[in-house]
Amino acid sequence: MTLPASEPSLIPANGLLDLPGLWAMFRRRFRLFCATAITVLALVTIITFQQTPRYTAEARVVLNKSETRALDVSAIISGVSPDAAVVDTEVQLIMSQSMAAQVAEKLNLYAVPEFNPYIRERRGLAALFAPAQLDRDEDVNERIIREQTHALVAQAVEAERAGITYAIAIRATSRDPELAAQIANAYADQYILDQLNQKFETYTLVQDSLFDAVENTRKNLRVAEDAVERYKVENGLLSAEGSLLSEQQIADLQAEMIIQDADLAEKQAKLTTVNRRLSLGAGADAISDVLASPVISTLRSKQADLARRRADLETRYGPKHPLMDNLQSEEADIERQIQEEMDRIVSRLQNDVDVARQRVRSLRTSINELREGLSTDNQALVRLRELEREVEVSRRGYEQLLERSQQVRLFENLAEADARVADQATLPRAPSFPNKKLNILLGLVLGSALGGLVIVIAEVFDTGLRTADDVERALNTQMIALVPQLEPAKLTGSIRSPQDYLVEKPLSAYAESYRTLRSALTLQSDDAAKSVIVAVTSAVSGEGKTVSALCLGRIAALSGDRVIVIDCDLRRRALSAMLPWSDEQAPRGLAEVLSGTVPISAAVRKDDRTDLDILPVSEDRSGTGDLFGGGRFAALLDRLREQYDAIILDTAPLTAVADSRMVVDAADRAVFCVRWKSTPVTLAKSARKILGSLKTPLAGTVLTQVDMRAQGGYGYEGSYKYYAQHGKYYFD
């Protein structure tokens, strides 16, 4: 049975992956794949169900996006700004060893065997991996236990940002679901507490720093103020209004001079008016200052009384009465007194003008003197202004620090953490580890992957030849026949060997494969009328070479050809061992014929099932030297050509015996038998190289003992499909 020359290989000539070929490979290795996958799945399942369940509890804390503060102390204490980097930093803080240590102390996890390996009970293999014995030093032991517990607690807890939110999920895993929830909640609470403690510590540090700064600033302010006062005293710059004393004096004198100038002008005007009226002969009544004088008023009153008395006396006694003389004398005296009073008033006005003028002159002199000393005071004033600015800066710094100190004291009572616990961890209902469904699924995936890998490895290490393409690529020759492997169930009863099966089942696929081989050899013959010598050989023993030679001879004999099969394997005698021997026939064989001790007619045996002639090898191996050299074997073949249509030579393996090369070289055609999936490619190539060095042309390769059902998995239109599609033509 032949295969098409175009049968596809696993890797086509175009270099692309042959998916149908891969499917065929999977199909033929399906049992191996299933065994591997099921084994891995079973192991994963067993391990999964033997693992100690672990429970995971989750608590969530949320960072405050913005803080509402009663006071603005952002310049003093910075809160947490929940951007991505800060959230990731907070996650790392939660997962730190220090946090694990605080939680371990809070929950006393040192007494829990899960987190303290030194108090666990070790049995079996677990004892091999137990921690080393503790040191005799109790302090060292305590430190080791604590460090180990802290590390295990940190491993049991993970924190991560929940998406792109400001929430942080804290997950704690433990064998005890209640303990897992306690650890998760303890982590969340401890995180909030740490933030508050950190803030209080910061407040304390800031408060202490501010107190020291306030005291130092107060002292510096006092020193600066004292320096200003001393400088004022030393440079005569004291002033209640805060300006230079000389400037204040000049201002005061200028103000006083303005007043005195006005007073002088007023008095000068009065004096000028009085003098002008007196020069014009005006009486006392025309002068206001005179009228305002109480003395003048008294004298005027007396003068009026005298005028009334004179009028009365004139009426009574007449103008010449002696009393009139006394009255006139009194009037003259009063007039004189009035004149004297007027003179005194004018003199007083003049004196007032002189005094006022002198006062103005004195003020002007003082102002000029003060202005001359003002330039010196201005130089001192520049330095004073610098000192005063320093005092002002110190005062403002002192006031700001004092205000901040008060704010910190107030804000300490209002402090709150930058995060809050959003969700407390609850008691987990189901274990988070092992995830049985996921593990079984992963086991199935892993088993499938390993099954595929095992298939690939099996294919890689399967170096045998399986298809026509394999034969053509490896041996550079065509495959001319494919011989099916007979199942043991078919070799029962009278059919005990494949060669007998061929005779008993001439219409079977097995018989048809040798008809195909015979047809291929017939088609390759140059002269159909000439007898053909065919050498059937192989690389190593056990390839089905002898059975193939016998079956080829029988199928040719059944077809009416005169055929003889010669056993040329002088050492193993595989073909001869298949024949029944009588005592008379035992010493006769090929060696005896070639040595000339026995005629050929006496050595040839007749096949008991067909008309096939067989020239065996006797059991006597004493004369099996160089029988195939010297022309004796060639002469024998020439004689046999005259009697037979076909001469089939069953040779020894090419790589084992050198005689087989001479036997093959004596034939017209060579048939190379390769056992399906069994013959190593390297040995097949070595044998093929030997055949290539001989003059006998290679007719082709025969794949023997082929599992037809498995062979169908090696190609799309391979032998199995061919066999299945045309199975109705065969009668097995």
Buried (B, 14 or more C-beta within 10 A) or exposed (E): BBBEEEBBBBBEEEEEEBEEBBEBBBBBBEEBBEBBBEBBBEEBBEEBEEEEEBBBBBBBBBBBEEEEBEEEBEEBBEBBBBEEEBBEEBBEBBBBEEBBBBBBBBBEBBEBEBBBBBEBEEEEEEEEEEEEEEEEEEEEBEEBBBEBBBEBBBEBBBBBBBEEBBBBBBBBBBBEBEBBBBBBBBBBBBBBBBBEEEBEEBBEEBBEBBBEBBEEBBEBBEEBBEEBEEBBEEBBBEBEEEEBBBBBBBBBBBEBBEEBBEBBEEBBEBBEBBEEBBEEEEEBEBBEBBEEBEBBEBBBEBBEEBEEBBEEBBEEEEEEEEEBEEBEEBBEEBBEBBEEBBEEBBEEBBEBBEBBBEBBEEBBEBBEEBEEEBEEBEEBBEEBEEBBEBBEEBBEBBEEBBEBBEBBEEBBEEBBBBBBBBBBBEEBEEBBBBEBEEBBEBBBBBBBEBBBEBBEEBBEEEBBBBBBBBBBEBBEBBBBBBBBBBEEEBEEEEBEBBBBBBBBBBEBBBBBBBBBBBEBBBEBBEEEEEBBBBBBBBBBBBBBBBBBBBBBBBBBBBEEBBBBBBBBBBEBBBBBEBBEBEEEBEBBBBBBBBEEEBEBEEBBBEBEBBBBBBBBBBEEEEEBEEBBEEEBBEEBBEEBBEBBBBBBBBBBBBBBBEBBBBBBBBBBBBBBBBBBBBBEBEBBBBBBEBBEEBEBEBBBBBBBBBBBBBBBBBBEBBBBBBBEEEEEEBEB
